[in-house]
Amino acid sequence: MNILISGGSGFLGSAFSRELMARYRAQNKNVTITWLTRDASQAHPDDINMMTYDELATSDMSFDVILNLAGAGIADSRWSDERKEELMASRIKPTQSILDFIARASTKPNLLVSGSAIGWYGTQGDKPLTENSDYKTDFAHTLCDEWERLALKATDYDVPVAIVRTGVVIHPEGGMVAKLLLPFKFGVGGQLGDGQQMMSWISREDWVSAVIFIIEQHLKSASKTDINHINSLTQDNTSISENTFETENSAGNDTTAVVYNLTAPNPVTNHTFTKALGSWLQRPTFFTLPEFMLKLMFGEMSTLLIDGQKVLPQALLDAGYSFKHSTLQQALEDQK
């Protein structure tokens, strides 16, 4: 397999690269991984190739799969107008560069896997949400939706697309857990607001394994069946709300696009998460950060902390994926 990854050096991309390389080498399979970067001097493992966006613009290379993960962290700072523009541009510009490459490539990729987030559904409390659920409009939805819609244009060039909507990723090297480690270790960790907001999470190990599963399932299906007969439904004209849908490209052919929620099957409340993290670190969790304080500190971005989402991985389960960490306790205990 020859795979191109944008955002390859990040929290998820680096873990995916290590695991894919290890699995394929253990099976005596060939794999070549190339990270797409804006900085040619960026540090990287010796067995990873590097390509700049400028080089991609003129490259005649071919890739079996493209994994598109580039994007600034949505929860890294307050959502000022300037920050919102940065969040959007950090997703749209890399995706457009990949689309431009696909458009002129003489040999098209077999699959584009493009990142997104469960923020696509908007804030819907404890309502169970699957890939077939509708959305509520807010900034997180708009950000994810525009990113997804652009990636889906790869189907215009007969390239199937898998959209992966990621929840809160559990691992001490990054994401929410990394941000909480210090205050929790000092005994000042606690729940946010009333603690009843739902948190849809996934361990980093399962995130990596699920993406590899999606890629391999697609490549296996494509090798046995004409791509036009792989499961497909329809895309509406406003916003993506179906797990699988069929898009008509300029040549009049139907090309598959699929949505997957990358979350574990057992979401938890913030209160449960807080107690589990405290127990894992063997630290007390007496403190509570009130809702009004969160709003003062983070402004509009506080919706990510206050308003929950109960997002379920129905498409993965239906496809036969087996979670290594189906409970939060399993995910945390495996990090010791």
Rosetta blueprint (number, residue, H / E / L):
1 M L
2 N E
3 I E
4 L E
5 I E
6 S E
7 G L
8 G L
9 S L
10 G L
11 F H
12 L H
13 G H
14 S H
15 A H
16 F H
17 S H
18 R H
19 E H
20 L H
21 M H
22 A H
23 R H
24 Y H
25 R H
26 A H
27 Q L
28 N L
29 K L
30 N L
31 V L
32 T E
33 I E
34 T E
35 W E
36 L E
37 T E
38 R L
39 D L
40 A L
41 S L
42 Q L
43 A L
44 H L
45 P L
46 D L
47 D L
48 I L
49 N E
50 M E
51 M E
52 T E
53 Y H
54 D H
55 E H
56 L H
57 A L
58 T L
59 S L
60 D L
61 M L
62 S L
63 F L
64 D L
65 V E
66 I E
67 L E
68 N E
69 L L
70 A L
71 G L
72 A L
73 G L
74 I L
75 A L
76 D L
77 S L
78 R L
79 W L
80 S L
81 D H
82 E H
83 R H
84 K H
85 E H
86 E H
87 L H
88 M H
89 A H
90 S H
91 R H
92 I H
93 K H
94 P H
95 T H
96 Q H
97 S H
98 I H
99 L H
100 D H
101 F H
102 I H
103 A H
104 R H
105 A L
106 S L
107 T L
108 K L
109 P L
110 N L
111 L E
112 L E
113 V E
114 S E
115 G E
116 S E
117 A E
118 I H
119 G H
120 W H
121 Y H
122 G L
123 T L
124 Q L
125 G L
126 D L
127 K L
128 P E
129 L E
130 T L
131 E L
132 N L
133 S L
134 D L
135 Y L
136 K L
137 T L
138 D L
139 F H
140 A H
141 H H
142 T H
143 L H
144 C H
145 D H
146 E H
147 W H
148 E H
149 R H
150 L H
151 A H
152 L H
153 K H
154 A H
155 T H
156 D H
157 Y H
158 D L
159 V L
160 P L
161 V E
162 A E
163 I E
164 V E
165 R E
166 T E
167 G L
168 V E
169 V E
170 I E
171 H L
172 P L
173 E L
174 G L
175 G H
176 M H
177 V H
178 A H
179 K H
180 L H
181 L H
182 L H
183 P H
184 F H
185 K H
186 F L
187 G L
188 V L
189 G L
190 G E
191 Q E
192 L E
193 G L
194 D L
195 G L
196 Q L
197 Q L
198 M E
199 M E
200 S L
201 W E
202 I E
203 S E
204 R H
205 E H
206 D H
207 W H
208 V H
209 S H
210 A H
211 V H
212 I H
213 F H
214 I H
215 I H
216 E H
217 Q H
218 H H
219 L H
220 K H
221 S H
222 A H
223 S H
224 K H
225 T L
226 D L
227 I H
228 N H
229 H H
230 I L
231 N L
232 S L
233 L L
234 T E
235 Q L
236 D L
237 N L
238 T L
239 S L
240 I L
241 S L
242 E L
243 N L
244 T E
245 F E
246 E E
247 T E
248 E E
249 N L
250 S L
251 A L
252 G L
253 N L
254 D E
255 T E
256 T E
257 A E
258 V E
259 V E
260 Y E
261 N E
262 L E
263 T L
264 A L
265 P L
266 N L
267 P L
268 V E
269 T E
270 N H
271 H H
272 T H
273 F H
274 T H
275 K H
276 A H
277 L H
278 G H
279 S H
280 W H
281 L H
282 Q L
283 R L
284 P L
285 T L
286 F L
287 F E
288 T E
289 L E
290 P L
291 E H
292 F H
293 M H
294 L H
295 K H
296 L H
297 M H
298 F H
299 G H
300 E H
301 M H
302 S H
303 T H
304 L H
305 L H
306 I H
307 D L
308 G L
309 Q L
310 K E
311 V E
312 L L
313 P L
314 Q H
315 A H
316 L H
317 L H
318 D H
319 A H
320 G L
321 Y L
322 S L
323 F L
324 K L
325 H L
326 S L
327 T L
328 L H
329 Q H
330 Q H
331 A H
332 L H
333 E H
334 D L
335 Q L
336 K L
